[in-house]
């Protein structure tokens, strides 16, 4: 029975949330010292890129190198926080939209009313 509940929870995880989690894991797993290709259109046009170093800064942040991350790009922490908050919001919205007969959403996302 527990397996069925977990399976139904995974089916309700929005595809967008899976995408953002995979993107964060992918960026966090990069080697922050490696130079690579850029995806920035502005940089390809010869203009300075406002996101220059953001991916490497997130990789440093994931390794606990906070000062180096800040020096590379000060918006890495807020970017991870905003993406994380968005993923949580997507999952909560998905759980709230679940059929009322399915109690697994209450176990996965407790509300203030469940603690009374």
C-alpha distances in whole Angstrom, upper triangle without the diagonal:
4,5,5,7,9,10,11,13,15,16,17,19,23,25,27,26,25,28,30,27,28,32,32,31,33,36,35,35,39,42,44,47,47,49,47,47,47,45,48,50,52,53,53,56,58,57,55,51,50,47,48,46,43,41,43,43,39,39,41,39,36,38,39,43,43,47,47,44,46,50,48,47,46,44,41,39,39,38,35,35,35,33,30,30,30,27,25,27,26,22,23,24,21,19,22,22,18,18,18,15,13,12,11,15,16,14,15,19,20,23,26,25,22,24,27
4,5,5,6,9,10,11,13,14,16,17,21,23,25,23,22,26,27,24,26,29,29,27,30,33,32,32,36,38,40,44,44,46,44,45,44,43,45,47,50,50,51,53,55,54,52,48,47,43,45,43,40,38,39,39,35,35,37,35,32,34,35,39,39,43,43,41,43,46,45,43,43,40,38,36,36,35,32,31,32,30,27,27,28,24,23,25,23,20,20,22,20,17,20,21,18,18,18,16,13,12,10,13,14,12,13,16,18,21,24,24,20,22,25
4,5,5,6,9,10,11,12,15,16,19,21,24,22,20,24,25,23,24,27,27,26,28,31,30,30,34,37,39,42,42,43,42,42,42,40,43,45,48,48,49,51,53,52,50,47,45,42,44,42,39,36,38,38,34,34,36,35,31,33,35,38,39,43,43,40,42,45,44,42,42,40,37,35,36,34,31,31,31,29,26,27,27,23,23,25,23,19,21,23,20,18,21,21,18,18,19,17,14,14,11,14,16,14,14,18,20,23,26,26,23,25,28
4,5,5,6,9,10,11,13,15,18,20,23,21,20,24,25,23,24,28,28,27,29,32,32,32,35,38,40,43,43,45,43,43,43,41,43,45,48,48,49,51,53,52,51,47,46,42,44,43,40,37,39,39,35,35,38,36,33,35,37,40,40,44,44,41,43,46,45,43,43,40,38,36,36,35,32,31,31,29,27,27,27,23,22,24,22,18,20,21,18,16,19,18,15,15,16,14,11,12,10,13,15,13,14,17,19,22,26,25,22,25,28
4,5,5,6,9,10,11,13,16,19,21,19,19,22,24,22,23,26,27,26,28,31,30,31,34,37,39,42,42,44,42,42,42,40,42,44,46,47,48,50,52,51,49,45,44,41,43,41,38,36,38,37,34,34,36,34,31,34,35,38,38,42,42,39,41,44,43,41,41,38,35,34,34,32,29,29,29,26,24,24,24,21,19,21,19,16,16,18,15,13,16,16,13,13,14,12,9,9,6,9,11,10,10,13,15,18,22,21,19,21,24
4,5,5,6,9,10,11,15,17,19,17,16,20,21,18,20,23,23,22,25,27,27,27,30,34,35,39,39,40,39,39,38,37,39,41,43,44,45,47,49,48,46,42,41,38,40,38,35,32,34,34,30,30,33,31,28,30,31,35,35,39,39,36,38,41,39,38,38,35,32,31,31,29,26,26,26,24,21,22,22,18,17,19,18,14,16,18,15,13,16,17,14,15,17,15,12,11,8,10,12,10,9,13,16,19,22,23,20,22,25
4,5,5,6,9,10,14,15,18,16,15,19,20,18,19,23,23,22,24,27,27,27,31,34,36,39,39,40,38,38,38,36,38,40,43,43,44,46,48,47,46,42,41,38,40,38,35,32,35,35,31,31,34,32,29,32,33,36,37,40,40,37,39,42,40,39,39,36,33,32,32,30,27,27,27,24,22,23,22,19,19,20,18,15,17,18,14,13,17,17,14,15,17,16,12,13,10,12,15,13,12,15,18,21,25,25,23,25,28
4,5,5,6,9,12,14,17,16,15,19,20,19,20,23,24,24,26,29,29,29,32,36,37,41,40,41,40,39,38,36,38,40,43,44,44,46,48,47,46,42,41,38,40,39,35,33,36,36,32,32,35,33,30,33,34,38,37,41,41,38,40,43,41,39,39,36,33,32,32,30,27,27,27,24,22,22,21,18,17,18,16,13,14,15,12,10,14,13,10,11,13,12,9,10,8,9,13,12,11,14,17,19,23,23,21,24,26
4,5,5,7,10,13,15,13,13,17,18,16,18,21,21,21,23,26,26,27,30,33,34,38,38,39,37,37,36,34,36,38,40,41,42,44,46,45,43,39,38,35,37,36,32,30,33,32,29,29,32,30,27,30,31,34,34,38,38,34,36,39,38,36,35,32,30,29,28,27,24,23,23,21,19,19,18,15,14,15,13,10,11,13,10,8,12,12,10,12,14,13,10,10,7,7,11,10,8,11,14,17,20,21,19,21,24
4,5,5,9,10,13,11,10,14,15,14,15,18,19,18,20,23,23,24,27,30,32,35,35,36,34,34,33,31,33,35,38,39,39,42,43,42,41,37,36,33,35,33,30,28,30,30,27,27,30,28,25,28,30,33,33,36,36,33,35,38,36,34,34,31,28,27,27,25,23,23,22,19,18,19,17,14,14,16,13,10,13,14,11,11,14,14,12,15,17,17,13,14,11,11,14,13,11,13,17,19,23,24,22,24,27
4,6,8,9,13,12,11,14,16,16,16,19,21,20,22,25,25,26,29,32,34,37,37,38,35,35,34,32,34,35,38,39,39,42,44,43,42,38,37,34,36,35,32,29,32,32,29,29,32,31,28,31,33,35,35,39,38,35,37,40,38,36,36,33,30,30,29,27,25,25,24,21,20,20,18,15,16,16,13,11,13,14,10,10,14,13,11,13,16,16,13,14,12,11,15,15,13,15,19,21,25,25,23,26,29
4,6,9,11,10,11,14,15,15,17,19,20,21,23,25,25,26,29,33,34,37,37,38,36,35,34,31,33,35,37,38,39,41,43,42,40,37,35,32,35,34,31,29,32,32,28,29,32,30,27,31,32,35,34,38,37,34,36,39,37,34,34,31,29,28,27,25,23,22,21,19,17,18,16,13,13,13,10,8,10,10,6,7,10,9,8,11,14,14,11,13,10,9,13,14,11,12,16,18,22,22,21,24,26
4,6,8,7,7,11,12,11,13,16,16,17,19,21,21,23,25,29,30,34,33,34,32,32,30,28,30,31,34,35,36,38,40,38,37,33,32,29,31,30,27,25,28,28,24,25,28,26,24,27,28,31,30,34,34,30,32,35,33,31,31,27,25,24,24,21,19,19,18,15,14,15,13,10,10,11,8,6,9,10,7,8,12,11,11,14,17,18,14,15,12,11,14,14,11,12,16,18,22,23,21,24,27
4,5,5,7,9,10,11,13,14,16,17,18,20,21,23,25,29,29,33,32,33,31,30,28,26,27,29,31,32,33,35,37,36,35,31,30,27,29,29,25,24,27,27,23,25,28,26,24,27,29,31,31,34,33,30,31,34,32,29,29,26,24,24,22,20,18,19,17,14,14,14,11,9,10,10,7,7,10,9,7,10,12,11,12,15,18,20,17,18,16,13,17,18,14,15,18,20,23,24,24,26,29
4,5,5,6,9,10,11,12,14,15,16,18,20,21,23,27,28,31,30,30,28,27,26,23,25,26,29,30,30,32,35,34,33,29,28,25,28,27,24,22,25,26,22,23,27,25,23,27,28,30,30,33,32,29,31,33,30,28,29,25,23,24,23,20,18,19,18,14,15,16,13,10,13,13,9,10,13,13,11,13,16,15,15,19,22,23,20,21,19,17,20,21,18,18,22,23,27,28,27,30,33
4,5,5,6,9,10,10,12,14,15,16,18,20,21,25,26,29,28,28,26,25,23,20,22,23,26,27,28,30,32,30,29,26,25,22,24,24,21,19,23,23,20,21,25,23,21,25,27,28,28,31,30,26,28,30,28,25,26,22,20,21,19,16,15,16,14,11,12,13,10,8,11,11,8,10,13,12,11,14,16,16,17,20,23,25,22,23,21,18,21,22,18,18,22,23,26,28,27,29,32
4,5,5,6,9,10,11,12,14,15,16,18,20,24,24,28,28,28,26,26,24,22,23,25,27,28,29,31,33,32,30,26,25,22,25,24,20,19,22,22,18,20,23,21,19,23,24,26,25,29,28,24,26,29,27,24,24,21,19,19,18,15,13,14,13,9,9,10,8,5,8,9,6,7,11,11,10,13,15,15,16,20,22,24,21,21,18,16,19,19,15,15,19,20,23,25,25,26,30
4,6,5,6,8,10,11,12,14,15,16,19,22,23,27,26,27,25,24,23,21,23,25,28,28,29,32,33,32,31,27,26,23,25,24,21,18,21,22,18,19,22,21,18,22,24,26,26,29,28,25,27,29,27,25,25,22,20,20,20,17,15,16,15,12,11,13,11,8,11,13,10,10,14,14,13,15,18,18,18,21,24,25,22,22,19,17,20,20,16,17,21,23,26,28,27,29,32
4,6,5,6,9,10,10,12,14,15,17,21,21,25,24,24,22,21,20,17,19,21,24,25,25,28,30,29,27,24,23,20,22,21,18,16,19,20,17,17,21,20,18,21,23,25,25,28,27,23,25,27,25,23,24,21,18,19,19,15,14,16,15,11,12,14,12,9,13,14,12,12,16,16,15,18,20,20,21,24,27,28,25,26,23,21,24,24,20,20,24,25,29,31,30,32,35
4,5,5,6,9,10,10,12,14,16,19,20,23,23,23,21,21,19,17,18,21,23,24,25,27,29,27,26,22,21,17,20,19,15,14,17,17,14,15,18,17,15,19,21,22,22,25,24,20,22,24,22,20,20,17,15,15,15,12,10,12,11,7,8,11,9,7,11,12,11,12,15,16,15,18,20,20,21,25,27,29,26,26,23,21,23,23,19,19,23,24,27,29,29,30,33
4,5,5,6,8,10,10,12,15,18,19,23,22,23,22,22,21,19,21,24,26,26,27,30,31,30,28,24,23,19,21,20,16,14,17,17,13,14,17,15,13,17,19,21,21,24,23,20,22,24,22,20,21,18,15,15,15,13,10,12,12,8,8,11,10,8,10,13,12,12,15,16,16,17,20,21,21,25,27,28,25,25,22,20,22,21,18,18,21,23,26,28,27,28,32
4,5,5,6,9,10,10,13,16,18,21,20,21,19,19,19,17,20,22,25,25,26,28,30,29,27,24,23,19,21,19,16,14,16,17,14,14,17,16,14,17,19,21,22,25,23,20,23,25,22,21,22,20,17,17,18,15,12,15,15,11,12,15,14,11,14,16,15,15,18,19,18,20,23,23,24,27,30,31,27,27,24,22,25,24,20,21,25,27,30,32,31,32,35
4,5,5,6,8,10,11,15,15,19,18,19,17,17,16,14,16,19,21,21,22,25,26,25,23,20,19,16,17,16,13,10,13,14,11,12,15,15,13,16,18,20,20,23,21,18,20,22,19,18,19,17,14,15,16,12,11,14,13,10,11,14,13,12,15,17,15,16,20,21,20,22,25,25,26,29,32,33,30,30,27,25,27,27,23,23,26,28,31,33,33,34,37
4,5,5,6,8,10,14,14,18,18,19,18,18,17,16,17,21,22,22,24,26,27,26,24,20,19,15,17,15,12,9,11,12,8,9,12,11,10,13,15,16,17,19,18,15,17,20,17,16,17,14,11,12,13,10,8,11,11,8,9,13,12,11,14,16,16,16,19,21,20,22,25,26,26,30,32,33,30,30,26,24,27,26,22,22,25,27,29,32,31,32,35
4,6,5,6,9,12,14,17,17,19,18,18,18,18,20,23,25,24,26,29,29,28,26,23,22,18,19,16,14,11,12,13,10,9,12,12,9,12,15,16,17,20,19,16,19,21,19,18,19,17,14,14,16,14,11,14,15,12,12,15,15,13,16,18,18,18,21,22,22,23,26,27,27,31,33,34,30,30,26,25,27,26,22,23,26,28,30,33,32,32,36
4,5,5,7,10,12,15,14,16,14,15,15,15,17,20,22,22,23,26,27,26,24,21,20,17,17,15,13,10,11,13,10,9,13,13,11,13,16,17,19,21,19,16,20,21,18,18,20,18,14,16,18,15,13,16,17,14,14,18,17,16,19,21,20,20,24,25,24,26,29,29,29,33,35,36,33,33,29,28,30,29,25,26,29,31,34,36,35,36,40
4,5,5,9,9,13,12,13,13,13,13,13,15,18,20,19,20,24,24,23,21,18,17,13,14,11,9,6,8,9,7,6,10,10,9,12,14,15,16,18,16,13,16,17,14,14,16,14,11,13,15,12,11,14,15,13,14,17,17,16,19,21,21,21,24,26,25,27,30,31,31,35,37,38,35,35,31,30,32,31,27,27,30,32,34,37,36,37,40
4,6,8,9,12,13,15,15,16,16,16,18,22,23,22,24,27,27,26,23,20,19,15,15,13,11,8,8,9,6,4,8,8,6,8,11,12,13,16,14,12,15,17,14,14,16,15,11,12,15,12,10,14,15,13,13,17,18,16,19,21,21,21,24,26,26,27,30,31,32,35,37,38,35,34,31,29,31,29,26,26,29,31,33,36,35,35,39
4,7,9,12,12,14,14,16,16,17,19,23,25,23,24,28,28,27,25,22,22,18,17,14,13,10,9,11,9,6,9,11,8,9,13,14,16,18,16,14,18,19,16,17,19,18,14,16,18,16,14,17,19,16,17,20,21,19,21,24,24,24,27,28,28,29,32,33,33,37,39,40,36,35,32,31,33,31,27,28,31,33,35,38,37,37,41
4,6,9,8,10,10,12,13,15,17,20,22,20,21,25,25,24,22,19,19,16,15,12,11,8,7,10,9,6,9,11,10,10,14,14,16,18,15,13,17,17,14,15,18,17,14,16,19,16,15,19,20,18,19,22,22,21,24,26,26,26,29,31,30,32,35,35,36,40,42,43,39,39,35,34,36,34,31,31,34,36,38,41,40,40,44
4,5,6,9,10,13,14,16,18,22,23,21,22,25,25,25,22,20,20,17,15,12,13,10,7,10,10,7,9,12,11,10,14,13,15,17,13,13,16,16,13,15,18,19,15,17,20,19,17,21,23,21,21,25,25,24,27,30,29,30,33,34,34,35,38,39,39,43,45,46,42,42,38,37,39,37,34,34,37,39,41,44,43,43,47
4,6,8,10,13,14,16,17,21,21,19,21,24,23,22,20,17,18,14,12,9,10,8,5,7,8,6,6,10,10,10,12,11,13,13,10,9,13,12,10,12,15,16,13,15,18,17,16,19,21,20,21,24,25,24,27,29,29,30,33,34,34,36,38,39,40,44,46,47,43,43,39,38,39,38,34,34,37,39,40,44,43,43,46
4,7,10,13,14,17,18,22,22,19,21,24,23,23,20,18,19,16,14,10,13,11,8,10,12,10,9,13,14,12,15,13,15,15,11,12,15,13,11,14,17,18,16,18,21,20,20,23,25,24,25,28,28,28,30,33,33,34,36,38,38,40,42,43,44,48,49,51,47,46,43,41,43,42,38,38,41,42,44,47,47,46,50
4,6,10,12,15,17,20,21,18,19,22,21,22,19,18,19,16,14,11,13,11,9,12,13,11,12,15,16,15,18,16,18,18,15,14,18,16,13,16,19,20,17,20,23,21,21,24,26,24,25,29,29,28,31,33,33,34,37,38,38,40,42,43,44,47,49,51,47,47,43,42,44,42,39,39,42,43,45,49,48,48,51
4,7,9,13,14,17,18,14,15,19,18,18,17,15,17,15,12,10,13,11,9,13,15,13,14,17,18,18,20,18,20,20,16,16,18,17,13,15,19,20,18,21,23,21,21,25,26,24,26,29,29,29,32,34,33,35,38,38,38,41,43,43,44,48,50,52,48,48,45,43,45,44,40,40,43,45,47,50,49,49,53
4,6,10,12,15,16,13,13,17,17,18,16,15,17,14,12,11,13,11,10,14,15,14,16,19,19,19,22,21,22,22,19,18,20,19,15,17,20,20,18,22,24,21,21,25,25,24,26,29,28,28,31,33,32,33,36,37,37,39,41,42,42,46,49,50,46,47,43,42,44,43,39,39,42,44,46,49,49,49,53
4,7,9,12,13,11,10,14,14,16,15,13,16,14,12,12,13,12,12,16,17,16,18,21,21,22,24,23,24,25,21,20,22,21,17,18,21,21,19,23,24,21,22,25,25,23,26,29,27,27,31,32,31,33,36,36,36,38,41,40,42,45,48,49,46,46,43,41,44,43,39,39,43,44,46,49,49,49,53
4,6,8,10,8,8,12,12,13,12,10,12,10,9,10,11,10,12,14,15,15,18,20,20,22,24,23,23,23,20,18,20,19,16,16,19,18,17,21,21,18,20,23,23,21,24,26,25,25,29,30,29,31,34,34,34,37,39,39,40,44,46,48,45,45,42,40,42,42,38,38,41,42,44,47,47,48,51
4,6,9,8,8,11,13,13,13,10,12,10,10,12,12,11,13,16,16,16,19,21,21,23,25,24,24,25,22,20,21,21,17,16,19,18,17,20,21,17,19,22,21,19,22,24,23,23,27,27,26,28,31,31,31,34,36,36,37,41,43,45,42,43,40,38,40,40,36,36,39,40,42,45,45,46,49
4,5,5,7,9,10,10,9,7,9,8,8,11,11,12,14,16,16,18,20,21,22,24,26,25,24,24,22,19,20,20,16,15,18,16,16,20,20,17,19,22,20,19,23,25,23,24,27,28,27,29,32,32,32,35,37,36,38,42,44,46,44,44,41,39,41,41,38,37,40,41,43,45,46,47,50
4,5,5,6,9,9,10,8,11,11,11,14,15,15,18,19,20,21,24,25,26,28,30,28,28,28,25,23,24,23,20,18,21,19,20,23,23,20,22,25,23,22,25,27,25,26,30,30,29,31,34,33,34,37,38,38,40,43,46,48,45,46,43,41,43,44,40,39,42,43,45,47,48,49,52
4,5,5,6,5,7,6,9,10,10,14,15,16,18,19,20,22,24,25,26,28,30,28,27,27,25,22,22,22,19,17,20,18,19,23,22,20,22,25,23,23,26,28,26,28,31,31,30,33,35,35,36,39,40,40,42,45,48,50,48,48,46,43,45,45,42,41,44,44,46,48,49,50,53
4,5,5,5,6,5,9,10,9,12,14,15,16,18,19,21,22,24,25,27,28,26,26,25,23,21,21,20,17,16,19,19,19,23,23,20,23,26,24,24,27,29,28,29,32,32,32,35,37,37,37,40,42,42,44,47,50,52,49,49,47,44,46,46,43,42,45,45,47,50,50,51,54
4,5,7,9,9,13,13,12,15,17,17,18,21,22,23,25,26,28,29,31,29,29,29,26,24,25,24,20,20,23,22,22,26,26,23,25,28,27,26,29,31,29,30,34,34,33,36,38,38,38,41,43,42,44,48,50,52,50,50,48,45,48,48,44,43,46,47,49,52,52,53,56
4,6,9,10,13,14,14,17,19,20,21,23,24,26,27,29,30,32,33,32,31,31,28,26,26,25,22,21,24,23,24,27,27,24,27,30,28,28,31,33,31,32,36,36,35,38,40,39,40,43,44,44,46,49,52,54,52,52,50,47,50,50,46,45,48,49,51,53,54,55,58
4,7,9,12,14,13,16,18,20,21,22,24,25,26,28,30,31,33,30,30,29,26,25,25,23,20,20,23,22,23,27,27,25,27,30,29,28,32,34,32,34,37,37,36,39,42,41,42,45,46,46,48,52,54,56,54,54,51,49,51,51,48,47,49,50,52,54,55,56,58
4,6,9,12,11,15,16,18,20,20,23,24,25,26,29,30,31,29,28,27,25,23,23,21,18,17,20,20,21,25,24,22,25,28,26,26,30,31,30,32,35,35,34,37,40,39,40,43,44,44,46,50,52,55,52,52,50,47,49,49,46,45,47,47,49,52,53,53,56
4,6,9,8,12,13,16,17,17,19,21,22,23,25,27,28,25,24,23,21,19,19,17,15,14,16,16,18,21,21,19,22,25,24,24,27,29,28,30,33,33,33,36,38,38,39,42,43,43,45,49,51,53,51,51,48,45,47,47,44,42,45,45,47,50,50,51,53
4,5,5,9,10,12,14,14,16,18,19,20,22,24,25,23,22,21,19,17,17,16,13,12,14,14,15,18,18,16,19,21,20,20,24,25,24,26,29,29,29,32,34,34,35,38,39,39,42,45,47,50,47,47,44,42,44,44,40,39,41,42,43,46,47,47,50
4,6,9,9,12,14,13,15,17,18,18,21,23,23,21,20,19,18,15,15,14,12,9,11,10,12,15,15,13,16,19,18,18,21,22,22,24,27,27,27,30,32,32,33,36,37,37,40,43,45,48,45,45,42,40,41,41,38,36,39,39,40,43,44,44,47
4,6,5,8,10,10,11,14,15,15,18,20,20,19,18,18,16,13,13,13,10,8,10,9,10,13,13,11,14,16,15,15,19,20,20,21,24,25,25,27,29,30,31,33,35,35,37,41,43,45,42,42,39,37,39,39,35,34,36,37,38,41,42,42,45
4,6,8,9,9,12,13,14,15,18,19,20,18,17,17,14,12,13,12,8,8,11,11,11,15,15,13,16,19,18,18,21,23,23,24,27,28,28,30,32,33,34,36,38,38,40,44,46,48,45,45,42,39,41,41,37,36,39,39,41,44,44,45,48
4,6,5,6,9,10,10,12,14,15,16,14,14,14,11,9,10,10,6,6,10,10,9,13,14,13,14,17,18,17,20,22,22,23,26,27,27,29,31,32,33,35,37,38,40,43,45,47,44,44,40,38,40,39,36,35,37,38,40,43,43,43,46
4,5,5,6,9,10,10,12,14,15,14,13,14,12,9,10,10,7,6,8,7,6,10,11,9,10,14,14,14,16,18,18,19,22,23,24,25,28,29,29,32,33,34,36,40,42,43,40,40,37,35,36,36,32,31,34,34,36,39,39,39,43
4,5,5,6,9,10,11,13,14,14,14,15,13,10,12,13,9,9,11,10,8,11,13,10,10,14,15,13,15,18,18,18,21,23,23,24,27,28,28,31,33,33,35,38,40,42,39,39,35,33,35,34,31,30,33,34,36,39,39,39,42
4,5,5,6,9,10,11,13,11,12,13,10,8,11,11,7,8,11,12,9,12,14,13,12,16,17,16,18,21,21,21,24,26,26,27,30,31,31,33,35,36,38,41,43,45,41,41,38,36,37,36,33,32,35,36,38,41,41,41,44
4,5,5,6,9,10,11,9,9,10,7,4,7,8,5,6,8,9,6,9,11,10,10,13,15,15,16,19,20,20,22,24,25,26,28,30,31,32,34,36,37,41,42,44,41,40,37,35,36,35,31,31,33,34,36,39,39,38,42
4,5,5,6,9,10,10,9,12,10,7,9,11,9,9,10,9,5,7,10,9,7,11,13,12,13,16,17,17,19,21,22,23,25,27,27,29,31,32,33,37,39,40,37,36,33,31,32,31,28,27,30,31,33,36,35,35,39
4,5,5,6,9,9,10,12,10,8,11,13,10,11,13,13,9,11,14,12,11,14,16,15,15,19,20,19,21,24,24,24,27,29,29,30,33,34,35,39,40,42,38,37,34,32,34,32,29,29,31,33,35,38,37,37,40
4,5,5,6,5,7,9,7,5,9,10,9,10,12,12,9,10,14,13,12,15,17,17,17,20,22,21,23,26,26,27,29,31,32,33,35,37,37,41,43,44,40,39,36,34,35,34,31,30,32,34,35,39,38,38,41
4,5,5,5,5,9,8,6,8,11,10,10,11,11,8,7,11,11,9,12,15,14,14,17,19,19,20,23,24,24,26,28,29,30,32,34,35,39,40,41,38,37,33,31,32,31,28,27,29,30,32,35,35,34,37
4,5,8,9,12,11,9,12,15,13,14,14,14,10,10,13,13,10,12,15,14,13,17,18,17,19,22,23,23,25,27,27,28,31,32,33,37,38,39,36,34,31,29,30,29,25,25,27,29,31,34,33,33,36
4,6,8,11,10,9,13,14,14,15,16,16,13,12,16,16,13,16,19,18,17,20,22,21,22,26,26,26,28,31,31,32,34,36,36,40,41,42,39,37,34,32,33,31,28,28,30,32,34,37,36,35,39
4,6,9,9,9,11,13,14,14,14,15,12,11,15,16,13,15,18,18,17,20,22,22,22,25,27,27,28,31,32,32,34,36,37,41,41,43,39,38,34,33,33,31,28,28,30,31,32,36,35,34,37
4,6,6,6,9,10,11,12,13,14,12,11,15,16,15,16,19,20,19,22,24,24,25,28,29,29,31,33,34,35,37,39,40,43,44,46,42,41,38,36,37,35,32,31,33,34,35,39,38,37,40
4,5,5,6,9,10,11,10,12,10,9,12,14,13,14,17,18,18,20,22,23,24,26,28,28,30,32,33,34,36,38,39,42,43,45,42,40,37,35,36,34,31,30,32,33,33,37,37,36,39
4,5,5,6,9,10,9,12,11,11,14,16,16,17,20,21,21,23,25,26,27,29,31,31,33,35,36,37,39,41,42,46,47,49,45,44,41,39,39,38,35,34,35,36,36,40,40,39,42
4,5,5,6,9,10,12,11,12,15,16,16,18,20,21,21,24,25,26,27,30,31,32,33,35,36,38,40,41,42,46,47,49,46,44,41,39,40,39,36,35,36,37,38,42,42,41,44
4,5,5,6,7,9,7,8,12,12,12,14,17,17,18,20,22,22,24,26,27,28,30,32,33,34,36,38,39,43,44,46,43,41,38,36,37,36,33,32,34,34,36,39,39,38,41
4,5,5,4,8,7,8,11,12,13,14,16,18,18,20,22,23,25,26,28,29,31,32,34,35,37,38,40,44,45,47,44,42,40,37,38,37,34,33,34,35,35,39,39,38,41
4,6,6,10,10,12,14,15,16,18,20,21,22,24,25,26,28,30,31,33,34,36,37,38,40,42,43,47,48,50,47,46,43,41,42,41,37,36,38,38,39,43,43,42,45
4,7,9,9,11,14,14,15,17,19,19,21,23,24,25,27,29,29,31,33,34,35,37,39,40,42,45,47,49,46,45,42,39,41,40,36,35,37,38,39,43,43,42,45
4,6,6,9,10,10,12,14,15,16,18,20,21,22,24,26,27,28,30,31,33,34,36,37,39,43,44,46,43,43,40,37,38,38,34,33,35,36,37,40,40,40,43
4,6,7,8,9,11,13,14,16,17,18,20,22,23,24,26,28,29,30,32,33,35,36,38,42,43,45,43,42,39,36,37,37,33,32,33,33,34,38,38,38,41
4,6,5,6,9,10,10,12,14,15,16,18,20,21,22,24,26,27,28,30,31,33,35,39,40,42,39,39,36,33,34,34,31,29,31,31,32,35,36,36,38
4,6,5,6,9,10,11,12,14,15,17,18,20,21,23,24,26,27,29,30,32,33,37,39,41,38,37,34,31,32,32,28,27,29,30,31,35,35,34,37
4,5,5,6,9,10,11,12,14,15,17,18,20,21,22,24,26,27,28,30,32,36,37,39,36,35,32,29,30,30,26,25,26,27,28,32,32,31,34
4,6,5,6,9,10,10,12,14,15,16,18,20,21,22,24,26,27,28,30,34,35,37,35,34,31,28,29,29,26,24,25,25,26,30,30,30,33
4,5,5,6,8,10,11,12,14,15,16,18,20,21,23,24,26,27,29,33,34,36,34,33,30,27,29,29,25,24,26,26,28,31,31,31,34
4,6,5,6,9,10,11,12,14,15,17,18,20,21,23,24,26,27,31,32,34,31,30,28,25,26,26,22,21,23,24,26,29,29,29,32
4,6,5,6,9,10,11,12,14,15,16,18,20,21,22,24,26,30,31,33,30,29,26,23,24,24,21,19,21,21,23,26,26,26,29
4,5,5,6,9,10,10,12,14,15,16,18,20,21,22,25,28,30,32,29,29,26,23,24,25,21,19,21,21,23,26,26,27,30
4,5,5,6,9,10,10,12,14,15,16,18,20,21,23,27,28,30,28,27,24,22,23,23,20,18,21,21,24,26,27,27,30
4,5,5,6,9,10,11,12,14,15,17,18,20,21,25,27,28,25,25,22,19,20,20,17,15,18,19,21,24,24,24,27
4,5,5,6,9,10,11,12,14,15,16,18,20,24,25,27,24,24,21,18,19,20,16,14,16,16,18,21,22,22,25
4,5,5,6,9,10,10,12,14,15,17,19,22,24,26,24,23,21,18,20,20,17,15,18,18,20,23,23,24,27
4,5,5,6,9,10,11,12,14,15,17,21,22,24,21,21,18,16,18,18,14,13,16,17,20,22,22,23,26
4,5,5,6,9,10,10,12,14,16,19,20,22,20,19,16,13,15,15,12,10,13,13,16,19,18,20,23
4,5,5,6,9,10,10,12,14,18,19,22,19,19,17,14,15,16,13,11,13,13,16,18,18,20,23
4,6,5,6,9,10,11,13,16,18,21,18,18,16,13,15,17,13,12,15,15,18,20,20,22,25
4,5,5,6,9,10,11,15,16,18,15,15,13,10,12,13,10,9,12,13,17,18,18,20,23
4,5,5,6,9,10,14,14,17,14,14,12,9,10,12,9,7,10,10,13,15,15,17,20
4,5,5,6,9,12,14,17,15,15,14,10,12,15,12,10,13,13,16,17,17,20,22
4,5,5,7,10,12,15,12,13,12,9,12,14,11,10,14,14,18,18,18,21,23
4,5,5,9,10,12,10,10,9,5,8,10,8,8,10,11,15,15,15,18,20
4,5,8,9,12,10,11,11,7,9,12,11,9,11,11,14,14,14,17,19
4,7,8,11,10,12,12,9,12,15,13,12,15,15,18,17,17,21,23
4,6,8,7,9,9,7,10,13,12,12,14,15,18,18,17,20,22
4,5,6,9,10,9,11,14,14,15,16,17,20,18,18,22,23
4,5,7,10,9,10,13,14,14,15,15,18,16,15,19,20
4,6,9,10,11,13,15,15,16,17,20,18,16,20,21
4,6,7,8,10,11,13,14,16,19,17,15,19,21
4,5,6,7,9,10,11,13,16,14,12,16,17
4,5,5,6,9,10,13,16,16,13,16,19
4,5,5,6,8,10,14,14,12,15,17
4,5,5,6,8,11,10,8,11,14
4,6,6,9,13,13,10,12,15
4,6,10,13,14,12,14,17
4,6,10,11,10,12,15
4,7,8,6,8,11
4,5,5,7,10
4,5,6,7
4,5,6
4,6
4
